[in-house]
Amino acid sequence: MSLGDEHDATTGGYGGSGQTRTRLPEPSGDPYGGAHRPGRRTSSRSLVTVVGVVVLLIAAIAFANRGNDGTPSDTTTANKPKAAATAPTGTKPVQSKTWGIPTGFAHDQQGVQSAAANFAVTLGSTDMFHTDTRHFLLEALYTPEAAAKLQGPMDAAYSADFLDKLGLDQDGNAPAGSTFVSRVVPVGTTVQQYNGNTARVDVWYMGLIGMAGEKSTDPVKSTWKTWTFDLQWTGKDWKIVTDTQKDGPAPVPGDDKAASSDEISKAIQEYGGFTYAR
């Protein structure tokens, strides 16, 4: 889903010249005498000169590469980039899964970010377009109070008319020969509030939604949104209390050639999703 850093590199040239003068013996009476063989001292001096040039070149290349590795030349802290909001830590995101849904997130800021990212993926999947699986997900991801309040409005939102506009039947199924696509790909997360048992987390993500098929009038397209989750620690895991979404931030579209319906369908079937971690 809609995810995605280049650095300009400038190389500098380094060079130098050196000369080695060799004193030849005085010519003999026969100008066409035998060829003269340089002394060992001359060979040593030439070797030293060559080695010196090679060492200088290696040092120059190393210096140039160090300057092109993306490291800022200015060492002041004001110009250094801050650490990424979402960075790998090596900590496992979850210890288990329940019916394919990640569960058992850590009771800390890493855990709450992992929970929010995975909740976005699950709630943005095609499972939400089927009544039975939607009810299950509401009960699994939300607090009991929130799930009870949301079930009615959610069923109304996923109405037969809404499903029909997406090309689905009243049960949320795509027509034969077509593939309905609905995916969320988190790009990053950030904690807005955290006090130990409650938290507010933003998930910036790229989404894919549409119908892949020859007769589709709603082709798969990408969207960029931010999903905000208010979460609560229930004593065993993080649960959703409320959630809202807003558009963006969206990058400038690239010049990528749009894939065919068959290519999109094949990609959706062949490429699975991930369990996301802070």
Secondary structure by P-SEA (a helix, b strand, c coil): cccccbbbbbbbbbcbbbbbbbbbccccccccccbbbbcaaaaaaaaaaaaaaaaaaaaaaaaaaaaaccccccccccccccccccccccccccccccccccccccccaaaaaaaaaaaaaaaaccccccaaaaaaaaaacccaaaaaacaaaaaaaacaaaaaaacccccccccccbbbbbbbbbccccccccccccbbbbbbbbbbbcccccccccccbbbbbbbbbbccccccbbbbcbbbbbccccccccccccccaaaaaaaaacbbbbbccc
